[in-house]
């Protein structure tokens, strides 16, 4: 199936704006009105030192942090990352991969990149401005830098592990428009003998289910991982089941028409199982006939899905 191949390869697939589950009415996502996107970048030099910037903002003046900041309207995610790195450190860069997506529900999402420097020069104190005071390379030991917040420490560890042993293929946002914050779900069920099924929507041509997130204040604070699992358990699957969001296969965003294409589609890998371990031979029954389990038989597609499942080869989704 072409859609599955594209999603597994991180290329994305067009969102048709006809969702398999959506709030009524579905309000368009407007950046900085009902959604906030942050970009953050980790860059390393040949000595394995990480690029840091010194804060100029009054509330954290003189503290150190990774280059990061809010996306602006009419930017792609990668454009925003490059701009923030240039403004805060003086360096130009290219993205290598998404390392993680951190979120507090659709209202606050941070895209964490591993990137490489391609030019420019480190910002000095003589070039201090409202964006930052200066930038430097840091070996995490000497000197001891006062950090703005400790939340970057797990990201430094994640980047170090990925650089040593990549846990997923290089993954970058696909530049494809979307009006909502939504999730395309690759929900897979496997049994003890290795049989594989994938949940599909039968509304129109057979496709992976796409579920839009609500923009109500309560729903905007729910985590994306929890929302996907809850929707499947409440709306699709029958019986006592377990649903686990493993991570992100890729994501789609364009952002070139402010207020019209500010949404993001996350292509999320989930595993589905029975709560009763003794009934694992076939997938859970479905409460909604708009969905069906599609058995993936031998072939390259089955191998790709099983490889992603067995090694959890996905971008981390951190709630």
C-alpha positions in Angstrom: 0.0 0.0 0.0 1.5 3.3 -1.1 0.3 5.3 1.9 1.9 2.9 4.4 5.2 2.9 2.4 5.3 6.7 2.4 4.5 7.0 6.2 7.1 4.3 7.1 9.7 6.2 5.0 8.9 9.5 6.7 7.7 11.1 3.5 4.2 11.8 4.8 0.9 11.5 3.0 -1.6 14.2 2.1 -4.3 14.9 4.8 -7.6 15.1 3.0 -9.2 17.1 5.8 -11.9 14.4 6.2 -11.0 13.0 9.6 -12.1 9.6 10.9 -12.5 11.3 14.3 -12.8 15.0 14.8 -14.4 17.5 17.2 -17.4 19.4 15.9 -16.8 22.0 14.7 -13.1 21.5 13.9 -11.4 24.9 14.3 -8.3 25.7 12.3 -5.1 25.8 14.2 -3.7 29.3 14.4 -0.1 29.6 15.5 0.3 31.8 18.6 -3.4 32.0 19.1 -4.4 28.4 20.0 -1.1 26.6 19.5 2.5 27.3 20.3 5.4 25.5 18.4 8.9 25.6 19.7 12.1 24.6 17.9 15.3 23.5 19.6 18.6 22.4 18.1 21.5 20.3 19.3 24.7 20.9 17.3 28.1 19.4 18.0 31.7 20.1 16.8 34.5 17.7 16.0 35.5 17.6 19.7 32.0 16.5 20.7 31.2 19.8 22.3 27.6 21.0 22.2 26.6 24.5 21.0 25.2 26.7 23.8 23.8 30.2 24.0 23.7 32.7 26.9 20.3 34.2 27.6 19.6 37.9 27.2 16.1 37.8 28.6 15.6 39.6 31.9 14.1 36.6 33.7 17.1 34.3 32.9 19.8 36.8 32.0 23.2 35.2 31.9 22.0 31.6 32.1 22.8 29.1 29.4 20.6 27.0 27.2 20.4 25.2 23.9 19.4 27.4 20.9 15.6 27.4 20.9 12.6 29.6 20.3 9.1 30.0 19.1 8.1 29.5 15.5 6.7 32.5 13.6 3.8 32.5 11.2 4.6 31.7 7.6 7.7 29.5 8.6 8.3 25.9 8.1 9.6 24.0 11.1 13.1 23.7 9.6 13.2 27.4 8.6 12.3 28.3 12.2 15.1 26.0 13.5 17.7 27.6 11.2 16.6 31.1 12.1 16.8 30.5 15.9 20.2 29.0 15.6 21.5 31.9 13.5 19.9 34.6 15.7 21.1 33.1 19.0 24.5 31.7 18.1 25.7 33.2 14.8 26.0 29.9 13.1 24.3 28.5 10.1 23.2 24.9 10.1 21.4 22.1 8.4 19.1 19.6 10.1 20.1 16.0 10.4 17.1 14.5 12.0 14.3 15.1 14.5 15.4 13.6 17.8 12.2 14.1 19.7 8.8 15.7 19.9 8.0 17.1 23.3 4.4 18.2 24.0 2.0 19.3 26.6 -1.0 18.6 24.4 -1.6 20.4 21.1 -1.3 23.8 22.9 2.5 23.4 23.3 4.8 21.4 21.1 8.6 21.4 20.9 10.4 20.0 17.9 13.9 18.8 18.9 16.5 18.6 16.1 20.0 17.2 15.8 21.8 19.5 13.3 25.2 20.2 11.9 27.0 23.6 11.6 27.6 24.7 8.0 28.9 28.3 8.4 28.9 31.5 10.3 30.9 32.4 13.4 30.1 32.2 17.1 28.3 35.2 18.5 30.5 37.2 20.9 29.7 39.5 23.8 30.4 42.4 21.4 27.5 41.2 19.3 25.0 40.7 22.2 21.4 41.7 21.4 17.9 40.9 22.5 18.2 37.3 21.2 21.2 36.3 23.2 24.4 37.5 24.8 26.9 35.1 23.2 27.4 31.5 22.2 30.1 28.9 22.9 30.9 25.2 22.5 30.6 23.3 25.8 32.0 19.8 26.8 29.4 19.5 29.6 32.3 19.5 32.2 34.4 22.6 32.2 33.4 25.2 32.9 30.2 24.5 34.8 27.6 26.5 33.1 24.5 27.8 35.0 21.6 26.4 33.0 18.3 28.1 32.4 16.5 24.9 33.1 17.6 21.2 33.5 15.1 20.0 30.9 17.9 20.0 28.3 20.0 17.4 30.1 17.9 14.4 28.9 18.1 15.9 25.4 21.9 16.0 25.5 21.9 12.4 26.6 19.5 11.5 23.8 21.6 13.2 21.2 24.8 11.5 22.5 23.1 8.1 22.2 21.8 8.8 18.7 25.2 10.0 17.4 26.8 6.8 18.7 24.0 4.4 17.6 21.1 5.9 15.6 17.8 4.5 17.0 15.7 5.5 14.0 16.3 6.6 10.3 17.0 10.3 9.7 13.6 11.9 10.0 12.7 15.4 8.9 9.3 17.2 8.6 7.5 16.7 5.3 6.4 20.1 3.9 2.8 19.3 3.4 -0.1 21.5 4.5 -2.6 20.6 7.3 -5.2 22.9 8.9 -5.5 20.8 12.2 -3.2 19.3 14.7 -4.0 15.6 14.0 -2.6 12.1 14.2 -2.4 9.5 11.5 -2.3 6.2 13.4 -0.4 3.2 12.3 -1.9 0.9 14.9 -0.5 -2.6 14.7 -1.4 -5.9 16.3 0.9 -8.9 16.4 0.4 -12.3 17.9 2.8 -14.9 19.3 3.4 -16.5 15.9 4.3 -13.2 14.2 1.1 -12.6 12.3 0.6 -8.8 11.7 -2.5 -6.7 11.3 -2.9 -2.9 10.8 -6.0 -0.9 11.7 -7.5 0.8 8.6 -10.4 3.1 8.0 -12.9 2.1 5.3 -14.4 5.6 4.8 -13.6 6.1 1.2 -10.5 4.3 -0.1 -8.8 2.1 2.5 -6.5 4.3 4.5 -4.8 4.7 7.9 -7.1 6.4 10.4 -6.6 10.2 10.9 -7.9 11.7 14.1 -8.0 15.5 14.6 -7.3 17.0 18.0 -9.8 19.2 19.7 -9.0 22.9 20.3 -11.1 23.2 23.5 -9.0 24.3 26.5 -9.3 20.9 28.2 -8.4 18.8 25.1 -5.5 21.2 24.2 -3.9 20.3 27.6 -4.2 16.5 27.0 -1.1 14.7 25.8 -1.1 13.5 22.2 0.0 10.0 23.4 -2.9 9.7 25.8 -5.4 11.2 23.3 -4.6 8.6 20.6 -4.9 5.7 23.0 -8.1 7.1 24.5 -9.7 7.6 21.1 -8.9 4.1 20.0 -10.2 2.5 23.2 -13.4 4.6 23.4 -14.3 4.9 19.8 -12.9 2.0 17.9 -11.8 -1.1 19.9 -14.1 -3.4 21.9 -13.2 -5.2 25.1 -10.3 -4.8 27.5 -7.4 -3.7 25.3 -4.0 -2.0 25.7 -2.9 0.7 23.4 0.7 2.0 23.5 2.0 5.0 21.5 5.5 4.0 20.6 6.6 7.2 18.9 6.6 9.3 15.7 7.3 7.9 12.3 7.3 11.3 10.8 5.3 14.6 10.7 3.8 17.0 8.2 3.6 20.8 8.3 3.9 23.7 5.9 2.8 26.9 7.6 3.1 29.1 4.5 -0.5 30.3 4.8 -0.9 31.7 8.3 -4.2 30.6 9.8 -4.9 28.1 6.9 -2.0 25.7 7.2 -0.7 26.1 10.7 -1.6 22.5 11.7 0.7 19.5 12.1 0.0 15.9 11.2 1.9 13.4 13.4 2.3 9.9 11.9 2.3 7.8 15.1 3.2 4.2 15.5 1.0 2.4 18.1 0.8 -1.2 19.3 -2.5 -2.8 20.3 -3.0 -5.8 22.5 -5.5 -7.7 24.6 -5.4 -7.0 28.3 -6.0 -10.7 28.8 -2.7 -12.2 27.6 -4.4 -15.6 26.9 -6.4 -14.2 23.9 -3.6 -12.8 21.7 -4.2 -14.8 18.5 -6.4 -12.3 16.7 -6.9 -8.6 16.9 -9.5 -7.0 19.2 -13.0 -6.7 17.9 -14.1 -3.4 16.5 -17.1 -1.4 17.7 -17.2 0.7 14.5 -17.7 -0.8 11.1 -16.0 2.2 9.6 -12.7 0.4 10.5 -11.2 -3.0 9.8 -8.1 -5.0 10.6 -6.0 -5.5 7.5 -3.7 -8.5 7.7 -0.2 -7.7 6.3 1.2 -10.8 4.7 4.7 -11.7 3.7 6.6 -9.0 1.8 8.8 -5.9 2.2 5.9 -3.9 3.8 5.5 -6.4 6.5 9.2 -6.5 7.1 9.4 -2.7 7.4 6.6 -2.6 10.0 8.0 -5.4 12.1 11.4 -3.9 12.0 10.1 -0.6 13.3 8.1 -2.4 16.0 10.9 -4.7 17.1 13.5 -2.0 17.6 11.1 0.8 18.4 12.7 2.7 15.6 10.7 6.0 16.0 11.3 9.6 17.0 10.6 9.9 20.7 7.2 11.4 21.6 7.6 12.9 25.1 4.5 14.0 27.0 
